[in-house]
Amino acid sequence: MIKTLTNLPRKYKRALLLIFDISAITISIFLSFSIRLGHFYLPSDNSNFLVLIFLALLIAIPIFISFKLYFQVVRYVSFNSIWQLIKAVSLYAVLWGLILFMLALEGIPRSVILINWLLALTTVCGSRLLARWIFTEFSSYSDNVYQTGVLIYGAGSAGRQLNDSLREAKDYKPIAFIDDSKELYGQSMNGLFIYSQDAIASLIEKYDIKEVLLAIPSLSRPRRAEIIEFLEPYPLAVRSLPGVSDIIKGKVNINDLLEIDIHDLLGRDSVIANKRLLKTNIFNKIVVVTGAGGSIGSELCRQILTLKPKLLILYEHSESSLYQIEQELNSDNTVIPVIGSVTNSQLMKKIFADYKVQTIYHAAAYKHVPLVEQNPSQGILNNAIGTMKTVESAISENVETFVLISTDKAVRPTSVMGASKRIGELVLQAFAKEKNNTCFTIVRFGNVLDSSGSVIPLFRKQIKDGGPVTVTHPNVVRYFMTISEAVELVIQAGAMAKGGEVFVLDMGEPIRIYDLAVKMIQLTGLTVLDEDNPNGDIRIEYSGLRPGEKLYEELLVNGNFENTENKLIMRAEEEMITLNILSDLIDQISEASINSDTKKVYELLKIIVPQFKLTKNKR
């Protein structure tokens, strides 16, 4: 029956409501007289009862229609809807009573008017609430849909709204609230009891709980990380509610539940940015981002645009990547897309001169270690020679600020990619010592979460496919930072530059990749399949370090650094090569790369970057 009613056309549903309200008003008047007189009331032939009924319907139905009561969707009746019902019924009752006074009909007690108002409120409003309860509680059973039992972590306003949303869905069944506040334990909210963390194990066993939904958007990252760590041993999928701004915009519903944000596993809060530093090299200036379509480059473009540059030039050699970021930004006259390679000096000089460029963020680079290892000449030409040509073009056109995005793999490199990025750093340091009008600086950091080639999307896909999850080595560790945080710090570091500095971002504590894989498996409600747990779900396999990969990364060449005004940005003190020596070596390695003379390339790499020690890892 519920399914039949749900599938009725809207006009039939409105007709049913109208018929019910006519019946409810009529019955309410009968009951009003019966309650007042103390016995079941039957109107006599000479009574005015039919006039009362006619007047009531003549007044009530037009009022109900004007208050749009028949346009409400009953299964989604809210407090606002109930308030509309109360106002409509009250207005009807008042007008009906006034007319009765004016007509001065005989045999009608005055208290009937008040009793009728209360009964009409009860029947009209109660019918909507009862219908909502029936539809929400039993519609899923009518379709024989299995509902996943879930716990809502957080008994605040977000948790309350989430509970309401889940009750309208067919896939999830809220079982209880979990909250950190001891004052709430044992209390009930919206039909669900509130428990402490300690009750989770018993609730899982009793109700076959499959998921925990975190509904505390304002929670700090350290506390969120503690909760996630606490939930890890349980066979639960953990999902998170979006931020407060999304709740305010009315975006909270079952589709807004996200897989647990991998950022939360870092367990630290982002530092508030210095707005003055953010705007220094960008506000009302002409800015170029090379490699604008990459993971870092595209995020740079997004943040730069919010800082209101006069013009933002997207310089990218991949047409598809450039198209995607240009379409995303979609800012008519502020964004200029340019297809071009950083090895094309003439094009860059023309762009820098024509637009009178003031700031360059050089993010263009080949970053995938194994690919560059297999194509060393192209890696050198793009990462090292490309940086050299971009620097020379910037100097020739008097660009004010040049910021190089570097990597922790440039420190004591074991790969061609890392060595090529170290050469790029040396180029900037060398030119910074020369007399020119450009301020050069380098910003070095480790891995960014969810970037192109990151382990995070790879692990997600492997878990979704049922495994195995591949880790290169049980002891491999990496530094991680969110893309948005890294880019924000890059912009601030560039604003602190005086010329030639190597700024290093504080990436926090390094994370063991194996531990990251285990957490991601557990937080999807699955378990690791190994010797200790032969009935697990996902196996972790070791594929071996790839060519050029290290067990761990470093951020400082010699360990010397000093603090800056931002506690997450350090200024490193490192050795450099003078330009007259470096230029000759660059010319040689450029020629060897053009000729694909790999042996010569490796020989020159060891000369330019003495710390370079090529590893030949095998799978």
Secondary structure, DSSP 8 states (H G I E B T S, - for coil): -HHHHHTS-HHHHHHHHHHHHHHHHHHHHHHHHHHHHTS-----TTSSHHHHHHHHHHHHHHHHHHTTGGGS-GGG--HHHHHHHHHHHHHHHHHHHHHHHHHT-TT--THHHHHHHHHHHHHHHHHHHHHHHHHHHHHHHHTT---EEEEEE--SHHHHHHHHHHHH-SSEEEEEEE-S-GGGTT-EETTEEEE-GGGHHHHHHHHTEEEEEE--TT--HHHHHHHHHHHTTSS-EEEE---HHHHHTT--SGGG-EE--GGGGG--------HHHHHHTTTTSEEEEETTTSHHHHHHHHHHHHT--SEEEEEES-HHHHHHHHHHH--TTTEEEEE--TT-HHHHHHHHHHTT--EEEE------HHHHHHSHHHHIIIIIIHHHHHHHHHHHTT-SEEEEEEEGGGSS-SSHHHHHHHHHHHHHHHHHTSS-S-EEEEEEE-EETT-TT-HHHHHHHHHHTT--EEES-TT-EE-EE-HHHHHHHHHHHHHH--SSEEEEE---S-EEHHHHHHHHHHTBT--EEBTTBTT-SEEEEE----TT--SS--S-SSS-EEE-SSTTEEEE------HHHHHHHHHHHHHHHHTT-HHHHHHHHHHH-TT--------
